[in-house]
Amino acid sequence: MKSGISSLLLLVPLLAQDPKAAFDRGDYRTAIELFERANQARPDCANLFYVGLAKYRLNRTAEALISFRAAIQCNPKMAAAHLALGEANEAKGNNSEALAAYLDALKNEPSHPMALRGASNLYLKAGLHDKALPLLETLVKAAPKLAGVHADLGAVYAASGNRVASEAAFRKALQLEPNYFPALSGLGNLLARAGDNEVAMPLLRKAVQSNPNAYEGHFLLGSALNRLSEFTEARAEIEKAIQLGGANEPQVFYQLARACGGLGDAAQRKLALAKFSELTRKEKDSAELKRQSVRWIDEARTLLQNNDLENAAKRLELAREATPGDATLLFRLASLNFDLLRFDPAREYVQAAISISPATWLYHYLLGLIEKSSNHLNEAKASLELAVKLNDKEGGVFNALGEVVLEQGDRKSAIAYFEKATRLSPTDPRFRENLAFAKR
C-alpha cells in the first residue's frame, strides 16, 4: 500500500494556481519560492506542507522534515503533514520518529489506512508483533482488498502461534493476489512446519518463481527440502539464498550444514557450522553491547543525581560508542558538555544529533544556547528562530532569543520576545526581569 508522499497531495486542499502549477510541472524550486511568498502574504498551514513536499522532491530531506514539522505546528490535525513526516523520517532511517509521526496521525484519525500501514510496518520491522496486531486488525477492516495487509496479519498470527487464523489470513491474501510472494512463502512455511508437505511444497516453489531474487523464498524452500531429506536440492536452494542476501543470517548456514551433512560432505558441513557459530556469536555480542549501553546510561543517570557531571559524561561517551546513531544519546552528551562549559564538544554532539533528527526543536534550542554562550550571536539567533518555528509554545526559547537580539542592539524585538516568553511562562521570574530590563 506504500503509495509514496505524492499521494498525500490528495489530502490537502489546492492552493493558488501559480505555486501549485509550478509544483505539478516539477519546477520545485519555483514552487518553494511561490508558496513561501504566498505564506508571507497570507499565512496558511498548507503552504508550509507544500514547501516541505517540494523540498523532499529535491532530496533536501532535512529541510523538508523541518517544513513538515512547521506545518504540524501550524495545524496539528493535518494528516498529510504527519504522514509526510513519517515517510520522510522512515526514508532517512529514523524509524522511531517515523513511528511517532504515524501514531500522531492516528490520534486524529484512528482508522486512517496509510497511518495504520506505516505504523504496523515499523512495528513488524522491530519484531513487535503484539503492537502491530491491533493496527493490522483495524487496517484489514479499513482496507479489506489489500493483499499485503492480510499477509502481514497472517505473519503476526503465525508468530503468536495462532495457526488457524494465520492460514485464513494468508489464503485471503492469495484470493486477492494469487502470486503474492509474502503470502505464498508465509503459507507454504506454515504448512511445511505443520507437516502438510503435499500442499506446502507447491506453494514454496511458486513463491520462488514469483520472486526469484528474494533470498527468503530459497531459504524456506531449502529448509522444507531438508525436512524431506531431499538434500541435493536443499543445498542448491540454500546456496542460492546465500548468494541473494542471506549471507549474514545464522539460520541459513545451519540449514546448509544440515544439507551437507545429509549428503555426507563433512568438510563443507564443518565450514557451514563454523559460519553459523560466528554469526550467532556476533548476534549475541551485539545484543550484549546494547544491554551494556543501557547499563552505562543508567549509571550516568545516577551520577547526574549525585551531581557528578564529569563521570556521567564518561559513561554516556561509552554508551555512544556502543550506539553511535542514537540522537537522544548525542543530545544528552551535548547537554552535559554544555553544563561543563565545554562548548566545542557540546556543539559537535548536538550538530550530530541534528543531522540525524533535523526537526527536533530541542536540539536547535540547545545549539542556540551553545552559540549564544560562545558569543556567536548570528548563529545563535538562526538556531533559536528555527527552534521557535518548530515549537512556538516554549517560553525559554523566546527568552533566549530576546537575550540574543538585545545583545545585538535590537531592543524592540527583544521586548516582543520577552513579552511572548512571559505570556507562555508567567511564573518564571527571569522572563519578567528581562522584560523589565529591556523596557528600561
C-alpha positions in Angstrom: 0.0 0.0 0.0 3.0 2.3 0.3 1.9 4.8 -2.3 4.6 7.5 -1.6 4.4 11.0 -0.4 3.0 12.2 -3.7 -0.3 10.5 -2.9 -0.6 12.8 0.1 -1.4 15.7 -2.2 -5.0 14.4 -2.3 -5.3 15.1 1.4 -4.5 18.9 1.2 -6.8 21.5 -0.4 -5.5 23.0 -3.6 -3.9 26.4 -3.2 -3.5 29.3 -5.6 -2.9 28.2 -9.1 0.6 29.6 -9.7 2.5 27.7 -7.0 0.5 24.6 -7.5 1.1 24.7 -11.3 4.8 25.1 -10.7 4.8 22.1 -8.4 2.8 20.0 -10.8 5.2 20.6 -13.7 8.1 19.6 -11.5 9.6 23.1 -11.1 10.0 22.6 -7.4 12.4 25.5 -6.7 9.9 28.0 -8.2 7.1 26.3 -6.3 9.0 26.7 -3.0 9.5 30.4 -3.7 5.9 30.9 -4.7 4.5 29.0 -1.7 6.7 30.9 0.7 5.7 34.2 -0.8 2.0 33.2 -0.6 2.5 32.3 3.1 4.0 35.7 3.8 1.1 37.4 2.2 -1.5 35.2 3.9 -0.3 32.5 6.3 -1.7 29.1 5.5 -0.6 25.8 7.0 -1.0 24.1 3.6 1.7 26.4 2.2 4.2 25.0 4.7 3.2 21.5 3.8 3.8 22.1 0.1 7.1 23.8 0.7 8.1 20.6 2.6 6.9 18.4 -0.2 8.8 20.3 -2.9 12.0 20.2 -0.8 11.5 16.4 -0.4 11.2 16.1 -4.1 14.5 17.9 -4.4 16.1 15.4 -2.0 16.5 18.2 0.6 15.2 15.8 3.2 16.5 17.6 6.3 14.8 20.9 5.2 11.6 19.0 4.2 11.4 17.5 7.7 11.5 21.0 9.2 8.8 22.2 6.9 6.6 19.3 7.7 7.1 19.8 11.4 6.3 23.5 10.9 3.0 22.6 9.1 2.1 20.3 12.0 2.9 23.1 14.5 0.6 25.3 12.4 -2.2 22.7 12.2 -1.7 19.6 14.5 -4.6 17.9 12.8 -3.2 17.9 9.3 -3.0 14.2 8.5 -1.0 14.8 5.3 1.8 16.5 7.2 2.0 13.8 9.9 2.2 11.1 7.2 4.8 13.0 5.1 6.9 13.5 8.2 6.6 9.8 8.9 7.6 8.7 5.4 10.5 11.2 5.2 11.8 10.0 8.5 11.5 6.4 7.5 13.3 7.1 4.3 16.1 8.7 6.3 16.3 5.7 8.6 14.7 7.5 11.6 12.2 4.7 12.3 11.4 5.8 15.9 10.5 9.3 14.7 8.6 7.9 11.7 6.6 5.7 14.1 5.8 8.7 16.3 4.5 10.6 13.3 2.3 7.8 12.2 0.9 7.4 15.7 0.3 11.1 15.9 -1.8 10.9 12.7 -3.8 8.0 14.2 -4.6 10.2 17.2 -6.5 12.4 14.9 -7.8 9.7 12.5 -7.7 6.3 14.2 -8.7 4.4 11.1 -6.5 6.2 8.6 -5.2 3.4 6.3 -1.8 4.9 5.4 -1.0 5.7 9.0 -2.1 2.3 10.1 0.0 0.6 7.5 3.1 2.8 8.2 2.9 2.2 11.9 2.2 -1.6 11.6 5.1 -2.0 9.1 7.6 -0.4 11.6 6.3 -2.5 14.5 6.8 -5.6 12.3 10.4 -4.5 11.4 11.2 -4.2 15.1 9.6 -7.6 15.8 6.9 -6.0 18.0 4.1 -8.3 16.7 1.9 -7.6 19.7 1.9 -3.9 18.9 1.3 -4.5 15.2 -1.6 -6.9 15.7 -4.4 -4.4 16.7 -3.3 -1.9 14.0 -3.5 -4.7 11.3 -6.8 -5.9 12.6 -8.2 -2.3 12.3 -6.5 -1.9 8.9 -7.9 -5.1 7.4 -11.4 -3.7 8.1 -10.5 -0.3 6.6 -8.7 -1.7 3.5 -10.1 -5.3 3.0 -8.9 -5.5 -0.6 -5.2 -5.2 0.1 -3.3 -8.5 -0.1 -0.4 -7.1 1.8 -2.5 -6.3 4.9 -3.8 -9.9 5.0 -0.3 -11.3 4.5 1.1 -9.2 7.3 -1.8 -10.2 9.6 -1.1 -13.9 8.7 2.6 -13.4 9.7 1.6 -11.9 13.0 -0.8 -14.7 13.8 1.8 -17.3 12.9 4.4 -15.6 15.2 1.8 -15.8 18.1 1.1 -19.5 17.4 -2.5 -18.9 16.0 -2.1 -21.3 13.1 -5.8 -21.3 12.1 -6.1 -17.5 11.9 -2.8 -17.3 10.2 -3.7 -19.8 7.5 -7.0 -18.0 6.9 -5.3 -14.6 6.5 -2.7 -16.0 4.1 -5.4 -17.7 2.0 -7.4 -14.4 1.9 -4.3 -12.6 0.6 -3.9 -15.2 -2.1 -7.5 -14.9 -3.2 -6.8 -11.2 -3.8 -3.3 -11.7 -5.4 -2.6 -15.4 -6.3 1.1 -14.7 -6.9 1.8 -12.5 -3.9 5.2 -13.7 -2.6 4.8 -12.9 1.1 1.5 -14.9 1.2 2.9 -17.8 -0.8 6.0 -18.1 1.3 4.2 -17.5 4.6 1.5 -20.0 4.0 4.0 -22.5 2.5 6.2 -22.3 5.5 3.3 -22.5 7.9 2.0 -25.7 6.3 5.5 -27.2 5.9 6.2 -26.8 9.6 2.8 -28.5 10.3 3.9 -31.5 8.1 1.4 -30.8 5.3 4.1 -31.1 2.6 1.7 -32.0 -0.2 0.2 -28.5 -0.1 3.2 -26.7 1.2 5.8 -27.6 -1.4 3.9 -26.3 -4.4 3.3 -23.1 -2.6 7.0 -22.7 -1.7 8.1 -23.5 -5.3 5.6 -21.0 -6.6 6.9 -18.3 -4.2 10.4 -18.8 -5.6 9.1 -18.5 -9.1 7.1 -15.3 -8.3 10.2 -13.6 -6.8 13.3 -15.5 -7.7 15.7 -12.8 -6.3 14.3 -12.9 -2.7 16.6 -15.0 -0.6 13.8 -15.8 1.9 12.0 -17.9 -0.7 15.0 -20.1 -1.5 15.8 -20.4 2.2 12.3 -21.5 3.2 12.2 -24.0 0.2 15.6 -25.3 1.1 14.6 -25.8 4.8 11.5 -27.7 3.8 13.5 -29.9 1.4 15.9 -30.6 4.3 12.9 -31.9 6.4 12.0 -34.2 3.5 15.7 -35.4 3.3 16.0 -34.1 -0.3 19.4 -32.8 0.5 20.8 -32.2 -3.0 18.1 -29.8 -4.0 18.0 -28.3 -0.5 21.7 -27.5 -0.7 21.3 -25.8 -4.1 18.4 -23.6 -2.7 20.3 -22.7 0.5 23.4 -21.7 -1.5 21.2 -19.6 -3.8 19.8 -17.9 -0.7 23.3 -17.1 0.5 24.1 -15.5 -2.9 21.0 -13.4 -2.8 21.5 -11.8 0.5 21.3 -14.4 3.3 25.0 -14.4 4.0 24.5 -12.7 7.4 21.7 -14.9 8.6 22.8 -17.7 11.0 19.9 -20.0 10.3 20.8 -20.1 6.6 24.2 -21.6 7.4 22.6 -24.0 9.9 20.3 -25.3 7.1 23.3 -25.5 4.7 25.2 -27.6 7.3 22.2 -29.9 7.6 22.1 -30.4 3.8 25.8 -31.0 3.6 25.6 -33.5 6.5 22.8 -35.3 4.7 25.0 -35.6 1.6 28.0 -36.9 3.6 30.1 -33.8 2.8 31.7 -33.5 6.3 34.2 -30.7 5.3 31.5 -28.4 4.0 29.3 -29.2 6.9 32.1 -28.2 9.3 32.6 -24.9 7.4 28.9 -24.1 7.5 28.6 -24.8 11.2 31.6 -22.6 11.8 29.9 -19.8 10.0 26.7 -20.4 11.9 28.6 -20.2 15.2 30.4 -17.0 14.1 27.2 -15.2 13.1 25.3 -16.4 16.2 28.2 -15.1 18.4 28.0 -11.7 16.6 24.3 -11.5 17.3 24.8 -12.3 20.9 27.7 -9.8 21.2 25.6 -7.1 19.5 22.7 -7.7 21.9 25.1 -7.7 24.9 26.6 -4.4 23.7 23.2 -2.9 23.6 22.4 -4.1 27.1 25.7 -2.7 28.3 24.8 0.6 26.7 21.6 0.7 28.7 23.6 0.0 31.9 26.0 2.8 31.2 23.1 5.2 30.6 21.6 4.1 34.0 24.9 4.7 35.7 25.1 8.1 34.1 21.7 8.9 35.4 22.7 8.0 39.0 25.9 10.1 38.7 23.9 13.0 37.5 21.6 12.7 40.5 24.8 13.0 42.6 26.0 16.0 40.6 29.0 14.1 39.3 28.8 15.5 35.8 32.3 14.5 34.7 31.9 10.8 35.3 28.3 10.9 33.9 29.7 12.3 30.7 32.3 9.5 30.5 29.5 6.8 30.9 27.5 8.5 28.2 30.5 8.5 25.9 30.9 4.8 26.4 27.2 4.3 25.6 27.6 6.5 22.5 30.4 4.3 21.2 28.1 1.3 21.5 25.2 3.0 19.8 26.6 5.8 17.6 23.4 6.6 15.8 21.3 7.4 18.8 20.2 11.1 18.5 18.8 11.2 22.1 22.1 10.0 23.5 24.0 12.5 21.5 21.8 15.3 22.8 22.4 14.1 26.4 26.1 14.3 25.8 25.8 17.8 24.3 23.7 18.9 27.3 26.3 17.6 29.8 29.2 19.2 28.0 27.3 22.4 27.8 26.8 22.3 31.6 30.5 21.6 32.0 31.1 24.7 29.8 32.8 22.6 27.1 31.1 24.4 24.2 33.1 22.9 21.3 32.3 19.2 22.1 28.7 20.3 23.1 28.3 21.9 19.6 29.8 18.8 17.9 27.4 16.4 19.7 24.2 18.4 19.2 25.0 19.0 15.5 25.4 15.3 15.1 22.0 14.8 16.8 20.5 17.4 14.4 22.0 15.6 11.4 20.0 12.5 12.5 16.9 14.3 13.6 16.7 17.8 12.0 13.1 18.5 13.0 13.5 18.3 16.8 13.2 21.7 18.3 15.0 20.9 21.5 18.2 20.2 19.6 18.1 23.6 17.8 17.4 25.3 21.1 20.5 23.8 22.7 22.6 24.7 19.7 21.3 28.2 20.0 22.3 28.3 23.7 25.7 27.0 22.9 26.3 29.6 20.2 25.0 32.3 22.5 27.4 31.2 25.2 30.2 31.2 22.6 29.2 34.8 21.6 28.3 33.6 18.1 25.2 35.8 18.1 24.1 35.4 14.4 24.4 31.6 14.6 22.6 31.6 17.9 19.7 33.7 16.5 19.4 31.4 13.5 19.2 28.3 15.6 16.7 29.8 18.1 14.5 31.1 15.3 14.4 27.6 13.9 13.5 26.2 17.3 10.6 28.7 17.5 9.5 27.7 14.0 9.3 24.1 15.2 7.8 24.8 18.6 6.3 28.2 19.5 4.9 27.1 22.9 8.2 27.2 24.9 8.9 30.4 26.8 12.6 29.6 27.3 13.3 29.7 23.6 11.7 33.2 23.2 13.6 34.4 26.3 16.9 33.2 24.9 16.1 34.8 21.5 15.3 38.0 23.3 18.6 38.0 25.1 20.5 37.4 21.8 18.8 40.2 19.9 19.1 42.5 22.8 22.9 41.9 22.7 22.7 42.7 19.0 21.1 46.1 19.9 17.5 45.3 18.7 15.6 46.4 21.8 12.2 46.4 20.1 12.4 42.8 19.0 13.9 41.8 22.4 10.8 43.3 24.2 8.5 41.4 21.9 10.3 38.1 22.5 10.4 38.7 26.3 6.7 39.5 26.3 6.0 36.3 24.4 8.1 34.3 26.9 6.3 35.9 29.8 2.9 35.1 28.4 3.9 31.5 27.9 5.6 31.1 31.3 4.1 33.8 33.5 5.6 32.3 36.7 9.2 32.5 35.6 10.8 35.5 37.3 13.8 35.5 34.8 11.5 36.4 31.9 9.8 39.2 33.8 13.2 40.6 34.8 14.5 40.5 31.3 11.3 42.2 30.0 11.6 45.0 32.6 15.3 45.4 31.9 14.7 45.7 28.1 11.9 48.3 28.6 14.2 50.4 30.8 
